[in-house]
Amino acid sequence: MEKNTIKPNLFTVLIQLMKLRVIVLLQITAICAILVHDLIARHGLIDIERTWYDTFFTMFITIIGGTLSAGGSNAINMWYDSDIDVLMNRTKNRPIPRGYISPNLALLFGIFISILGSSLFFILHWKAAFWSFFSVVFYVFIYTIWLKRTSPQNIVIGGIAGSTPPLIGWAAAAAGTIESMNPFDLGSPIPWMLFALIFLWTPPHFWALALYRSGEYANAKVPMMNEVKGAEHTLFQSKIYCILLFLLGSVPCFWPESGLPLLWAFISGGLTFWYSKSVWGIDPNEPMDENGRMPKAAKSFFRSLYYLGWMFLSLVVVVIIPPDLLGFFGPLDI
């Protein structure tokens, strides 16, 4: 038997069901939210005592809980989509289409670890657990089961689920200051602006993938925007989201009380311009490569991954700097 036909062991299959590579970027945004909160608190802009032990313990629980909850959601998604995964090159080698695991076992695994992962956040704060459970339920029922196969806005609305990690991370870190019973009250607008950053980033990021893999979603009868409205319309909407990303990054310029440092507005503006160039550069009429894919759309897709990571990491770097050293370019009291 050839090497590439050998069935992987059960542990490897379960890891494949979780799609850990996708989860890494989500976890970075959650960890960055924790670091931003705790660094701002150490500068005295939030009235809460946070030791480095608190910070690292919160990060540890968030990494474990977030990986399990998101991984469980992905496993359930693979269970539900197993009938169409066989129709697309991008997904035909997933564990269920390849026969490495039964659909029922994949479903049970996904349900178990998603509940376990979300429940771990109760160790930190019930609001962190709430947003983790919300993300799982929204991704499974609203995106996977309802929107994905019925609406070209599937990625836009479904993106809400993938935008919650900063809310989870911030709620976990800010536990001592958010005792109201309103789950939307996280004590600061910052986590909601980070939520908006991921939400606005998701459509151009995923539509670039859809363009890069042009035709595959149509084969599976998934109404992706480019398959329903065409590539030109999809690019037009992607450019709108890039403009909205630029406006979001400029929030500290016209709302200093947001708590975001003014310096980050300039950094985020430069990063958004760098990313937007790749979106504007997509040409639906360019010749396809040897694999039948759109090269410039692929370039934009991969650049979007770096863009989101650098947006969050740059904010952490900026808030490390004491506000008195930043002066005019620093944050105001939250």
N, C-alpha and C positions, 0 to 999 in steps of 0.2 A: 504494500500500500504506500502511495506517495505521501510525502511529508505534509503537503497542504490538504490532504483528505483525512488526516488523523483527527478524530474527535477530541476536542480539548476536555480537560477535566471539569468537574462540576463547579469548582471555585472560579476558574477562568470564565466559564459561561456566565455565572452570576455577575461577575465584574463587568462583562460585556453588556449585560442587560442594564446595568446602572449607567452606562455611558459616562465614565469618569472624566474623560477629556472635556466633555461639555460642562461638567460640574465645576472644573477647576476655575474657570473664569467667574462663575457665579460666587464661588467661595472667596475669591479675591475681593469682590465688591463688598461682601459681608464683613470680611476681616478689616478692610480699609475703613468701613463705617465705624467699627469698634475702635480702631486706632484714632480716627479723627475725633470721635467723642472723648476718648480718654486723654488725648493730647490737649484738646481745648479745655477739658476739666483741669488738667495740671497747670494750665496758664491762668486759672481762676475765672474763666468765662462761664463756667457751669458750676453751680454750687453743689458739688458732690466730691467725696473723697474716694479716689481710685488708686490703689497700689498696683505695682507691676504684677503682683500675684493675681489680683482681680482681673487685670487685662489679659494675662496669658490663660487663666482658667476660663474666662469667657470665650476667648478664641478657640480653646481646645474643645469646649462643648459645642460651639458653633460649627467647627469643622466636622466633628463627628455627626452631630444632629443634622446639619445641612447636607452632608454627603448622603446620609441614609434617606432622608426625606426626598431630596431631589432624585437620588438613584432609584428609589421606589417608584416615584412618579414616572421616570423613564421606562422602568420595567413594565409598568401597567400600560404605558403608551405603546411599547413594543407588542404587548399581548393584543391590544385592540387593533393595531395597525398591521398585524401579521399577514392579513389577506392582501394588503396593497404593497407591503414591503418587497414581496417577490417580484413586483413589476418594475422596480426602480434599481438601477445599478448601484446607487448610493446605499441602498438598504437591503439588497437581496442576500447579503452575506451575514445578516444578523442571526443570532442564535436560533430563533424560532423558525424562520424560513429554511435554515440549514439543517433543521431537525436535531439540534444539539440539546434541546429541552422542550418539554411539552408546554403548550399554551397555558394550561391550568396551573402547572407548577410555577411558571413565570409570573402569573397573576398573583398567586398566593405569596410568592416571595416579595413582589412589589408592594402588596398591601401591608405585609408584616413590617418591612423595614421602613416604609413611609410613615406608618403610625408610630413605630419605635423612635425614629429620628425626630419627628415633630414633638413627641412626648418628652424627649430629653430637654427641650427648651424650658419646660416647667421648672427645672432646676434653677434657671436664671430669672425668668419672669414670665407670667402668663401671656403677656402681650407678644413676646417673642414666639411662644408656642402658638398663639392665635394666628400670627401671620405665616408661620410655617404650615399649619394645617390649611389655612386659606389658600396658600400657593399650591399645595397638593390637590385640593378639591377643584380649584379653578383650572389647573392644567389638565386634570383628568376629565372632568365632566364638561367644562365650558369649552376648552380648546380641543382636546383630543376627540371626545365623543360627539360634540355638537358642531363647533365652528369649522374645524379643519376640513371637513368634507362638504360643507354647505355654503361657505361665504369666502369671497376673496379678501375680506377683512380679517381672516382667521389669524394671521400673524400679528396684526395690529392689536386687536382685542386680547388675543391669547398672550400677547407680550406682557400683560399685567402680571401673570404668574411668575415670569422670569425676572420681573423688576422688584420683587419683594426682598431679596437678600439684604440690601441696606437697611430696610425697615426691621428685619429680624436682628441683624447685628447691632443696630442702634438701640433697639428695645432691650436687648440682652445686656448692653453696657450701661444703659441709663436706668436700670431697674429701680434704683433708690430715689429717683426723682419723678417717676411717672405713675403715681398711685391712683389717678383717676380711672374710672371704669370705662372710659371711652377708648377703644382700641386704636382710634385714629390719632389720639393725643400722645405724641412721643416726646413732648417737651421742647421741641425745636423744629423749625422748618427744614433744617439741613437734610435729615433722612428722606423727606419727601421730595426734595430737589434731586437727590441721588436716585431715588425711585424714578423720577421723571427723566433723568438722563438715560437710564437703561430702557425705559419705555419708548423714548423718541429714537434711540439708537437701533432698536430691534427691527423695525420695518426695512430700512435701507440695508442693514446687515443681512437679513434673511432673503430679501428680494434679490440681492446680488447673487446669493447661492442659487436661488430659483432660476435666475438668468444664466448663471454658470452651468447649471444642469438643465438647460432649456429642453422641454419636451418630456422629461421624466415624470413630472407631476401630472401632465396631461394624460400620459399613459395610464396612470393610476387613478385618473378621474378626480384629482384633488384640485379644486378651483383656486390655484395660486394666482396672484394678481396679474402676473405677466401672461399666464395662459388664458385668462378671462378678458382682460382689458388691453393686452398687448404690451410689448417691451417699452415702447415710447411713453405710454401713459404711466407705466410702473416707474420708469426713470424720472418722470416729472414729479411724481409723488415722493420718490426718494430724495429729490433735491429740496422739496419743501421741508422734509424732516431734517435735512442737514441745516437749513436756515433756522429751524426751531431749536436745534441743538446749539447753534451759535448764540441765539437769543437767551437760551437757558444759562449758558456759561457766562453771559454778561450780567446776570442778575445782581451780583455784588455792586455793579456800577450804579444801578438805580434803586437798589434796596439794601443799603449797608447793614440794616438790622437783621438781615437774613442769617448772619453769623459766618458766612463764607468770606474768606480773605479776598480783598480786591486784587491782590497779585494773582490769585488763581484765575480770575476773569481773563487776564491777559494770556496766561498759559493755556487755558482751555480754548481761547479764541484761536491761538496758533495751532493747537492740535486739531481743532475742528476744521480749520482751513486746510490743513494737511490731509485729513481724511476726506473732506468734501471734494478735493481735486480728483480723487480716485472715482468718486461717484459721477462727477461731471465728465470724467474720461471714458466712461462706459459707452461703447458704440455697438448697438444691436445689429448693425450692418457689417461689422468686421468679419473677416473669414474665421470660421471655426478652426480649432486646432485639430490634431490628428485623432483626438478622442471625441470630437464633435462638441466641444465646449467653447464658451465665449471667454477668451483669455483676459480681457480687461475687467470683466465682471468677477472673474476669479481673483484678480489682483485686489479689487475693491473689497471683496469678502474677507480675504486674509488681512488686509490693512485694517478693517473694522475691528478685528479681534485685538490688534495692538492698540488701536485707538482707545477702546473702552478701558483696557488695562492701564494705559498711561494716564487717562483722565483721572482715575481713582488714585493711582499711585502718586501722581503729581500733587493732588490735594493733600495727601498724607505728608509729603515732603514739605509743603508750604506751611502746614499747621505745626510742624515740628519747630519752626522758627518762632521765638518768643514775640508776642504782639508788639512790645515796645521797640524791638529791632525792625519790625516791618513798618512801624509808624503808620503813615497814611495808607499804605498798601495792606494793612492788617485787618482783622475782623473787629467788630464792635461787640459789646456784651450781648449775649443771646437772651 
